[in-house]
Amino acid sequence: MTAPVFIVCAWSARRHGAGPATTTVIALLGFDLGGGVYVNNTRACARWYEHPGQGTREHLAFAGGGLVLDRVLGPSHAAGWFAGAYYPKLLMGHAAASLWSDEQLHAPPPPTLP
């Protein structure tokens, strides 16, 4: 999943005139976004998001913090696509994690191979 994301991000950056250093940074951001799609949909992530002490207030504060940071930093001129890729990924990840049942979230993890 992450390989196509960072390849497309790097290609788009080069197409818009970015130099090698900027293209590398944008490729790494794309790789991080692609990895986040995977990680946000794991049972461990969903379990953390719903751990005791995490309620509606904490979830809204987390989301609000991201929005405040976005307003403080302002729009990115180097990577204008970032917000359009990041926020839907974040929302889809958390929405998908909400589909885990309580039984699945609290089940012991599967055994690992030695």
C-alpha positions in Angstrom: 0.0 0.0 0.0 2.7 2.5 0.9 4.8 2.0 -2.2 2.2 3.4 -4.6 1.4 6.3 -2.3 5.0 7.6 -2.0 5.7 6.9 -5.7 2.7 9.0 -6.8 3.7 11.7 -4.3 7.3 11.9 -5.6 6.1 11.8 -9.2 3.7 14.7 -8.6 6.3 16.7 -6.8 8.8 16.3 -9.6 6.1 17.2 -12.1 5.4 20.4 -10.3 9.1 21.4 -10.4 10.3 20.2 -7.0 14.0 19.6 -6.6 15.5 16.3 -5.4 15.5 17.2 -1.7 11.9 18.4 -1.7 10.9 15.3 -3.7 12.6 13.1 -1.1 10.7 14.8 1.7 7.4 14.6 -0.1 8.0 10.9 -0.9 8.7 10.3 2.8 5.5 12.1 3.8 3.6 9.9 1.2 5.2 6.8 2.7 4.1 7.9 6.2 0.5 8.6 4.9 0.3 5.1 3.3 1.7 3.5 6.5 -0.9 5.4 8.5 -3.7 4.0 6.5 -2.5 0.5 7.4 -1.7 1.3 11.1 -5.0 3.2 11.7 -6.9 0.1 10.7 -5.2 -2.4 13.1 -6.9 -3.8 16.2 -4.1 -2.3 18.4 -4.8 1.2 17.2 -8.5 0.8 17.7 -7.9 -0.6 21.1 -5.7 2.4 22.1 -8.3 4.8 20.7 -11.0 3.3 22.8 -8.9 2.6 26.0 -10.4 3.5 29.4 -10.3 7.3 30.0 -10.8 8.1 26.3 -14.2 9.5 25.8 -15.9 11.9 23.5 -14.2 14.9 25.1 -10.7 13.4 24.5 -11.5 12.4 21.0 -12.8 15.9 20.1 -9.8 17.5 21.8 -7.5 15.4 19.7 -9.3 16.3 16.5 -9.5 20.0 17.6 -5.7 20.0 18.2 -5.1 18.9 14.7 -7.4 21.6 13.3 -5.7 24.3 15.5 -2.3 23.1 14.3 -3.5 23.3 10.7 -4.7 26.9 11.2 -1.5 28.0 12.9 0.7 26.5 10.2 -1.5 27.8 7.4 -1.8 26.2 3.9 1.3 24.6 2.5 2.5 26.0 -0.7 5.1 23.2 -1.2 2.7 20.4 -0.6 -0.8 21.7 -1.2 -2.1 18.2 -1.6 -1.1 17.2 2.0 -4.3 18.3 3.9 -6.5 16.8 1.2 -4.7 13.5 1.6 -4.1 13.6 5.4 -7.5 14.4 6.8 -9.5 11.9 4.7 -7.0 9.2 5.6 -7.3 10.1 9.3 -11.1 10.1 9.2 -11.3 6.9 7.2 -8.8 5.2 9.6 -10.8 6.1 12.7 -14.1 5.3 11.0 -12.8 1.9 10.0 -11.5 1.2 13.5 -14.9 2.0 14.9 -16.2 -1.1 13.1 -14.3 -3.5 15.4 -16.6 -5.1 18.0 -15.8 -4.9 21.7 -15.1 -8.6 21.7 -12.5 -8.2 18.9 -10.9 -5.2 20.6 -10.5 -6.9 23.9 -9.5 -10.4 22.7 -5.9 -11.4 23.4 -3.6 -10.9 20.4 -3.0 -13.9 18.2 0.1 -15.9 19.0 3.3 -14.9 17.1 5.6 -17.3 15.3 8.9 -18.1 17.1 
